């Protein structure tokens, strides 16, 4: 495992990448409504990221064809934007990133499409809150596993499951760096957190079981039991005090 500790000049670049990423998600939140297509949302995101002098991190990454991942209802991650129209009552998870000055930002949110059921809203709310329960432990001297355990405990006590096949990650010059950041206990402490570490913490919760499968397109991951899924992510800097969230704008 090779964890890169960021210098102040790197952190400044990551602040900018994170801000652009967060602004993109805020813009998309205002645009999401019944009748819009996921391809239209992708176009809005790409145009905004480029207007800020950045490049969409996801486009071309491992061959991915778009600037956002747009995952609807039972889709967990990596939903490819297309002509699908969002409908009243849907929920959509959008994951995106911006690359500028040699560094990446990465964040995800799950949004309601119009008026949604109380059950779907609760899944969105608990997913977001599980992130914040986790990063209460994102402090120098703690272990990575303390973040993971706090996310899992809150999610499961709230009646939801944690996806295990996909995890958070280190981030910096590369979108995916060491260390892996699981959202559940793995039975070991994991690395100790040091100031200057930058990680993407991203709980993925489901309303049913935690097992998932990948569709024939080779990208889109869905729940095996068809239950709804929600996703929440920010790029996090470990400091000598409270963590800094680059992508929460």
Secondary structure by P-SEA (a helix, b strand, c coil): cbbbbbcaaaaaaaaaaaaaaaaaaaaaaaaccccccaaaaaaaaaaaaaaacccccccccccccccbbbbccccccccccccccccccbbbbbbcccccccbbbbbbbbbbcccccaaaaaaaaaaaaaaaaaaccccccccaaaaaaaaaaaaaaacccccccbbbbbbcccccccbbbbccccccccccccccbbbbbbbbbbccccbbbbcccccbbbbccbbbbbbbbbbcccccccccccccc
